[in-house]
Amino acid sequence: MTNPEIAGYAGAILGTLGGIVGTLVSIFNARRGKERRFVVWMALFFWLWMLFFLFLQFRYKAPWVMIPFFVTLPFVIRYSNKKAATLRHNGSEEPKG
């Protein structure tokens, strides 16, 4: 095995481990039930979404396959951040009565 192959595998493994750690930290930092449930679903969505596009990348071996992923990524991130902030804000209010 050559050095570039080792570096490629190491980068892929470290990147995946970083994604797993980031996902777990995001889930543990969610404060309340609804917010945590939303974060878990969004984490599952992001992981499956990325795996789908990686499958397409390996299937068709063309760089254009990843363009829809990178075009829609900022919009999905913005939506999930706004929704999580809304849930965090609404969940932090004390019940009245």
C-alpha positions as a printed Julia matrix, in Angstrom:
97×3 Matrix{Float64}:
   0.0    0.0     0.0
   1.4    3.38   -0.98
   1.55   6.52    1.14
  -1.27   8.32   -0.76
  -3.54   5.3    -0.25
  -2.77   5.24    3.47
  -3.41   8.98    3.7
  -6.7    8.58    1.82
  -7.94   5.83    4.11
  -6.77   7.68    7.22
  -8.51  10.87    6.09
 -11.75   9.02    5.39
 -11.65   7.25    8.76
 -10.8   10.41   10.7
 -13.48  12.4     8.86
 -16.11   9.78    9.61
 -15.09   9.61   13.27
 -15.25  13.4    13.47
 -18.76  13.3    12.01
 -19.83  10.68   14.55
 -18.39  12.67   17.47
 -20.01  15.88   16.18
 -23.35  14.13   15.85
 -23.19  12.75   19.39
 -22.16  16.13   20.84
 -25.08  17.81   19.03
 -27.53  15.26   20.4
 -26.18  15.55   23.96
 -26.27  19.36   23.81
 -29.96  19.42   22.86
 -31.8   20.6    25.97
 -35.37  19.36   25.91
 -37.35  16.47   24.47
 -38.68  18.12   21.3
 -35.37  19.75   20.49
 -33.45  16.52   21.1
 -35.92  14.53   19.0
 -35.52  17.05   16.16
 -31.72  16.91   16.39
 -31.76  13.1    16.26
 -34.01  13.11   13.19
 -31.92  15.76   11.44
 -28.73  13.84   12.24
 -30.25  10.7    10.76
 -31.42  12.68    7.73
 -27.97  14.24    7.17
 -26.16  10.91    7.46
 -28.56   9.15    5.08
 -28.5   12.12    2.7
 -24.68  12.07    2.59
 -24.59   8.29    2.11
 -27.07   8.58   -0.76
 -24.9   11.1    -2.58
 -21.76   9.08   -1.89
 -23.52   6.06   -3.35
 -24.35   8.11   -6.47
 -20.73   9.32   -6.63
 -19.35   5.77   -6.56
 -22.07   4.48   -8.89
 -21.65   7.05  -11.68
 -18.05   8.16  -11.0
 -18.76  11.7   -12.18
 -18.14  14.9   -10.19
 -21.42  16.49  -11.3
 -23.33  14.05   -9.08
 -22.33  15.99   -5.95
 -23.49  19.38   -7.28
 -27.11  19.03   -5.99
 -25.75  18.11   -2.56
 -23.54  21.19   -2.28
 -26.21  23.5    -3.73
 -28.93  22.39   -1.29
 -26.67  21.97    1.76
 -26.76  25.65    2.9
 -30.56  25.72    2.71
 -30.96  22.52    4.71
 -28.47  23.75    7.32
 -30.27  27.1     7.61
 -33.65  25.37    8.0
 -32.4   22.95   10.65
 -30.63  25.7    12.62
 -33.73  27.93   12.62
 -36.01  25.06   13.62
 -33.67  23.95   16.43
 -33.41  27.54   17.7
 -37.2   27.85   17.67
 -37.57  24.61   19.6
 -34.87  25.69   22.06
 -36.53  29.07   22.61
 -40.07  27.7    22.96
 -38.94  24.87   25.18
 -37.18  27.18   27.62
 -40.3   29.11   28.58
 -41.9   28.23   31.88
 -45.46  26.93   31.61
 -48.05  29.5    32.62
 -50.82  28.73   35.04
